């Protein structure tokens, strides 16, 4: 109040009123601008060019698939001609027809105009499709299968670096069984993708679901064999960059990654981002760890009753997978003596997380294994953001114990240390 009196005396009433009006205007504009951005992020839906499908309906456009291409802002101008588009569509349909036998008993149950039927497409089926397309000389990939004919991407990238016009098409088999054919185009110094989505009808009959054209801001082929690319526009809550590993990990490293590393997070708790061993293991104990460790142990997602986990189950699993005592768990992981249980602490998805892959290992004389793990962070253009040394102790029943971790920063800063809730 004294400040207002001073201003009134110093500036006079008219100037003071004007000053308050300006401040109020700035505040209102800021709120309005914030709300506009919020609404734009929540409701904006980019257009999609749907072609060559007589059965396309509004419901079809909303069909749930794993492809994000339908949601990327579309370019008005395409670097390739209509004739080239038709040739690509014909090539993609022909490729899809060549693997139709694998899809003959497969339909997508929740898609409009589809018959009911099998809605699961197994990893083995996806692998079969990728390898069959590869035998036809096509670049093909899915998340658990090595990319086939990756040399074509290397040739495309070499042309790009040399400033020579070039194109390459990658067939990606998605988890739901749909096939996305992504053609990368470099022409006149510009980069685009031309995407063709293939869906399946009863009896394994393929058809084009739609197409889209998107501008690409950058591409990079790393020394370790990651092809990383970023679109000109990034949709809200999406990854900053997309990627494929075009040169596969050695099979033994892939299996070690799958067993020991893939289930762990770099961002939700501190197992991989701090240096620890049995002497300071208490430093990494957090209730939310259990969800991932349970999945590693059982292969299933955790289900709880009333957000509680029985102490017997929690302590059995955690003392198996870490060099910890029951007393340490009860002190640091939310033990409730009254119900003899631990409170379930949910893990929330984090945007753009890094992931680890085993690139080397040593089988030690005492039966332990030392894993050399590279932290890959495609959203920040790095396939060697940091490097971990993780020691594990395998047991005869297939379980194992994490004994220690050390981490070295290489290309990027480490993710922040997670705080207990």
Residue, then its C-alpha position, 0 to 999 in steps of 0.5 A: x500500500x505504501x508503494x502505491x502511495x509513493x507512486x501516486x505522489x511521484x507520478x500522478x494519478x493519470x500516469x499511474x492508471x496508465x501504468x496499471x493498464x499496461x501491466x494488466x494488458x501484458x498479463x492478459x496477453x500472456x495468459x491468452x498466448x499460453x491458452x492458445x498454445x495449449x489448445x493448439x497442442x491438444x486439438x490440432x490434427x494435421x491433414x492426411x492425403x488418403x489415396x487409392x482406397x474406395x473403402x476409405x471412411x472417416x472411421x478408417x482414418x482414425x484406425x489405430x496403427x503404430x505409424x506416426x506418419x499420419x500425424x506429421x504435418x504434410x508438405x504441399x509440394x512433393x519432390x517426386x512426380x505423380x508418375x513416380x508416386x504411382x510407380x512406388x505404390x505399384x512396387x509397394x503393393x507388389x511387395x505386400x502381395x509377395x508376403x500375403x501368405x503370412x497374412x492370410x489368417x490375419x485381420x485387424x479386428x478394430x479396423x473399420x470394414x475389417x472382418x473379425x479375426x486374429x488381432x495379434x501379429x507375433x514377433x515370429x510373423x514380423x520376422x518372417x515378413x521382414x526376411x521374405x521382403x529382404x530376399x526380394x532385395x528390399x530394405x526391410x526392418x522391424x524392431x526385433x529383426x536385423x534390417x535387411x539390405x541396409x547397404x541401400x541406405x548407406x548408398x543413399x546417405x553417401x549420395x546425400x553427402x555428395x549432393x547427388x539426387x537419390x531415393x531409397x525405400x524402407x519397408x517397416x513391419x509394425x507391431x500390429x501387422x501393418x506395413x509402412x513403406x517410407x521412401x526417402x527422397x533427396x532432390x534439389x538439395x531438399x529432403x522429404x519422405x513419401x509414406x505409403x501405408x499398407x493394410x490387410x483384408x481378410x485372406x491376406x489381401x493388401x491394399x493401400x491405406x493412404x499416403x503422406x508427404x513430409x519434409x525432413x529437416x536432417x538425417x544422420x548415419x552414425x558410425x555404429x550404424x544408426x540412421x537417425x532422421x528428424x522431420x521439419x515439424x515435430x508433433x506435440x508429445x512425439x519423439x524429436x527424431x526417428x531412427x533405425x539401427x541398420x547394422x545389427x548388433x552381434x547376436x550374443x550382444x543382442x541376447x545379453x541386451x535383451x536379458x539384462x539391459x532392455x528392461x531398465x530405465x535411465x530416467x525413472x530411477x538411478x540404477x544406470x545413472x549412478x555409480x554403485x555396488x553392494x557398499x552403497x546400494x541403498x543409494x539407488x533404492x526407490x519404490x518405482x524400481x519394482x515395476x520394471x524388475x517385476x517385468x524382468x522377472x515374470x515377463x508380465x506387467x505388474x498388477x496390484x490390489x489397492x496399490x499394495x504389493x505383498x512384502x513377501x513378493x516384493x522382498x523375494x524379487x528385489x533381494x534376488x535382483x540386487x545385493x540388498x537386505x530386507x531391512x534396507x528395502x523396508x527402510x527405503x522402499x515404502x514398507x507399511x508394517x500394518x499391512x505387511x506390504x509395500x506401496x505401489x509407485x507407478x512409473x510414468x512415461x518420460x519423453x525421449x528417453x535413452x536406452x542401453x545396448x550391450x556392445x561388449x562383455x567379459x565372462x569372469x572366472x567367478x561366474x559373473x559377467x561384465x557388460x559394456x553398455x552404450x547409452x543410445x539417445x536418438x532424440x539427441x542425435x547420439x548413439x554413444x551418449x554415455x557408457x556403462x559398465x554393469x556387472x551381473x551374476x547369473x543364477x541356474x534358474x534363469x534369474x540373475x543379480x545386478x552387482x554394480x554399475x559405473x557410468x561415464x559421460x561421453x557425448x551428452x550429459x547424463x540424465x538427472x538423478x531421479x528423486x524419491x517421491 
